[in-house]
Every structure is written in C-alpha cells, then in structure tokens.
Amino acid sequence: MTSPAFETTGPGRITYLDRLAASDLGRSYKRRMLGELGVRAGQIVLDLGCGPGTDLTALAEAVGGAGTVIGVDHDEAMVETARTRTAGLPGVDVRLGDIHDLALPDRAADRARTDRVLQHVADPVRALAEIRRVLRPGGRLVMGEPDWATLAVDHPDEALTRAYTRHVTDEVIRNASIGRQLPRLAAESGFAVPSVLPVTPVFRDPRTADRVLGLERTTRRATAAGHFTEEAADRWLTHLAEGPFLATVTFYIVTAEVPAGA
C-alpha cells in the first residue's frame, strides 16, 4: 500500500532538518533549548552537530558582536551549507570535526548545545567527556534528545505497534533510549544536572506525523527486516492513513553544568 498521506521517498537530510526546524514543534522546542542555554553577550558558544546551520543565527544574535559561535559537524555537506548560510555573520566559525575529539583547548567555551545528535553518535559517554573538557567551570551544556522507546502509535492491533517500535529502537536509531539516559550519563561525566524538561508532542494528523517520523518508509524497512509481513504492513498503514490517528514520542531537554570549582 502507498497512501497519499505518507511520503515514500525521503526528503534528504538538509531538507528534513530545515522543515523540522520550521515546524511548530521545531520552533517550540528550539526556543526552550535556547532559553535553557542562557547565552549572554560576549560568550563563546558551541553548537555541536550544527547540521546546515539551523541554529547558528539565533546563537550569534544572543552572543552579540563581542561573542563567538563555533559550529561543528562531521558531515562535509552540512558544514559547507552552514558556512554559506552564515557567511555574513561575524563571529560565527563553522568547522568540520568530531564530537568525540574536539579540536579545542580545555576550558575554551562558556556554553554548548547538542540537538538530536547524541542519539546517533558512536559513543555518547566519550562525547560528553569531551564536551565537559572544553567547557569552563560554570559552563553549561543543553542537550535535546528523543527517547524512541517512548514512541506510541495507536492501532487496533497492538502487536503491530510493538513490531514497529521494536524496529525503530533496535535497528533504526543507534542510541534509541538516550533521552532518558542523559541525566545519568551527564552526572557520571562530572556534570551537575539542574534541569530535565520532557516535551511530548501529540500528533493527531498522519501527514504531520509522517513528516517527522517517516511512517511508510520506516514500515517498509521494518517489513524488509522481517518485523512485518506485507499483509500486516498494508493493514498497519491503511489504518494510520484512514482511521483516527494518534502518535506521541517524548523529547528530553537536559541542562548540565560544570561545577564552578571544577
């Protein structure tokens, strides 16, 4: 089954990030992350996994002319796009780099952020240790990550929902439960964790949900991996497209700080 409610072809990484940032959901959680970051004029701020530069302009405005924003991403296409988009912004420096091994001296930055990055990295603990190394005492890190194990999609056949979620958590997302793990991992890395904010969007429209979740594309991959039969996949997608729809997933915004005396 291919429903007009769902995309069958992925939009491309940059297009996907752009449209998520432009959505009501994206604008809302990004505002909350920026508020938690508490950037002040003149600070040095790191956007780790900056992608195509989605958040660099807002950070540059926050630090002002005396501050510096350093965007780091491991993907050359993302870095080139971010550089193009921020070419007219003084104080913005976009670099190709690895979050596990940042080319920055100890205690170099006042603030850092990661936005849906740690769910994909090879070693979140090593990444957190590296971020702590480059933050000054009193420095702050704000992380935003979904917890894909909280993904809930309503369907009359709950076994199909479990099969879909199991595919996402076991085979699609490398660190699928990172959202709930972040406070513990940050504390074990030497951060204080003053704030954990859960954000749980509720999707009632299948087209809106599909633009974030890629429902049909993920279902077809789950079928190829043996989680669905073709008949079950068609039944699953038909109900999602035509029946009353509801899906949720919890996104955690975690604030971590380097102790002032560290």
N, C-alpha and C positions, 0 to 999 in steps of 0.2 A: 504494500500500500504506500502511495505517496500522496500526502494531503497538501492542499494549498495553504494549510495553516502552518506548515513546517518547511524549513529550509533543508534542501537535500545536499547543497554544496556549501562548504564553509566560506565565511566572508573574507578570510585572510587575517593574519594576526594583527596587523596595524588597524585595519578597518574594524575588527572586533573590539579592540581596546578603545578606539575612538568612539564608537557608538555606545559602548557601555558607559564611558565617561560622560557622554551627552545625555544619557537616560536619567529619569527622575531618581532611580536607585543610585546610579553612579554619582550624580551631583550631591545627593544627600549624604552618602557615607564619606565621600571625599571632604565635604565641609566639616564633618565631625572629626575626621582624622586631622585636618589642618588645625582645628580648634584644640585638639588634644596635644598637638605638637608644640603649641605655644611659642611660635617663632617670634624673635624680637629683632628689631633693626640692627644691622651690623654683624649678625651671627653668620657662622659657616654651617650650611645645611647640606646633608647628603640625601639624595634620592636614589636608593639602591634598587636596581631593576627599574630604571626610569622609563623603559619602553620608548615609544616615539615622542617622549617629552610632554606627555599629557598634563603633568602637574608642575612642570618647571616654571611656567609663567606665574602661577599663584605663589610659589615659593619665592621667586625673585621679587615679586611685589612685597612680600612680607619682610624680607631682609633689607630691602631698600638699596640705595646706591652704595652704601658702605659695606654691605654684606656680600657673601658668595654662596652660590648654589652649585653643587657638584652632582651631576647626574652620571650614574654608572650603569652600564648594561653589557651583557656578554654577547649580544647579537649585533652584528655589524650593520644590518639594515635598520634596526631600531636606532642605533647610535647616529647614523647618517641622517635619518629623518628628524631626530631630536635636535641635532645640530642645525639643520636647515630651519626648523621651526623657531629656534631661539637665537638665530643669528643676530638679531637686532637688540638682544637683551644683554646689557653689560652685567658682568658679574656671574654669568652662567657658563659653566665649563662642563661639557659632556664628554665622557671618556669610555672607551672600551675597556672592560675589566671584569673580574671575577669576584663575586661577593664573598667567596671563601678565602680570598687572598687579595685584599685591597691594597693598591699602590699608594698608601697614605701613611704618614708617620703616626706614632702613638699620640693620642690626645689631640687630634687635629681638628675635631668638629664639635659643634655645640648641639646639633640636632641631627637625627637620621630618621628616615622612614622607609618602610617596605610595604608594598601594596600588592597583595596576591602573588607574591614572589616565593615565599618560603615553602609553599605547597609543592613547588616544582624543583627545588634545589636538591643536589645530591646529599648534602649533609647540613641540616638546619642547625645542629649544635655547633659545628665549626663556623658557620656563618654568624651565629650570634656571638661567639667568642671574638670573631674578627671585628664585628661592629662595636663590641664593648671596648676593644683595644683602641679604636680610633676615636672614641668619644671621650671628651674631657670629664673630669669629676663634676657632677651636677648635670651632665649631658642627658638628653632624653631621646629615646627611640620609640616611635609609634609604628605598630605593625597592624595590618589589616589582612585577615585570612578567613576564608570559609572553612567550615567543618563539614566535609561532604558526607560524613557518617550521619549527619542530621537531616540529610535530604529526604523529604517526604513528598511523595506524589500520590494523590488519591486515585484509586482504581478499584472497581468491584472485585477484581481478582488480586488479592494481596500478595500472592506468590509471584505475580509478575512484577509488582513493585519491588519486592525483595530481590528478585533477579536483576532488575535494572540498577538498583542501588549497589548491589554487590559488585556488579561490573564496574561501576564508577569508582568505588572505593578500592577495589582490588587491582584494576587494570588500567584505568584512565588517569588517575591523579596519583603522583608518586607519594606524596605525604598527605593522604586524604583527611586525616584527623588532626592536622596541625593546629587548627583553630583552638580546640580545647587544650592542646598540649602547650601552647605558647607561654602561658603564665608560669608553668612549672619549668619549662626549658629556659626561660629568661632568668628565673630565680637561680637555677642551677648554674647559669653562666655568670653570676655575680651581679645581676641587676636587682634593684628593688622594683616591685610591680604594684604601683599605687592604684591602677585603674584597669578594669576589664569591662568593656561595653559590648553586649550582644546586640546585633542588629538582625532581625529576621524578616526579610521581605516576604510578603504573601502574594503569590501570582494567581490571579483569577482568570486571566486571558491566556490561552495556549500560545498565541503568536508572540506575546510579550515574553512569556517564559522561554519559548524556543530561542529567542534572540540572545538569551543568556545561557541557556542550558544545552542547546543543540539537541533537542529531543529525538528527532528522527535519525539524525546522523549517529548519535550515541546508541540508539536502539539497533541500528543496522550493524554497528560494530559489535554490540553485545550478541547479536544473532550469529555473526561470523565466529565469535569466541565460544559459542555453544550455550549461552545463557538463555536464549530464546529459540524456539522453533520459528519457522517462517509464519506459521499459522498464529502462534502466540504473539509474535511481533505485530502482525496486522491487527489482531484483536486489541492489543495494548494501544497502538497508535490511533485506531479508529475511535476508541472511547475518549482518548485525550483530546482529539480534534473535535469531536461532536458532542460529547457528554458534558455535564457540569465539570469544570476544571478547577483544581487547587493543587498548588505545589509550594513548598517552603524549603529554605535552607538557611541555617544560622551562620552569620558572618561575625567574627570577633574583632574588635578594635582593642588592642592591648598596648598600654603605655608602660614602658620600662625606663628606669633611670639609673645612672651610675651614681652610687653614693658619693656625697660631696667630699668625704675624706679619703676616697679611694685613690 
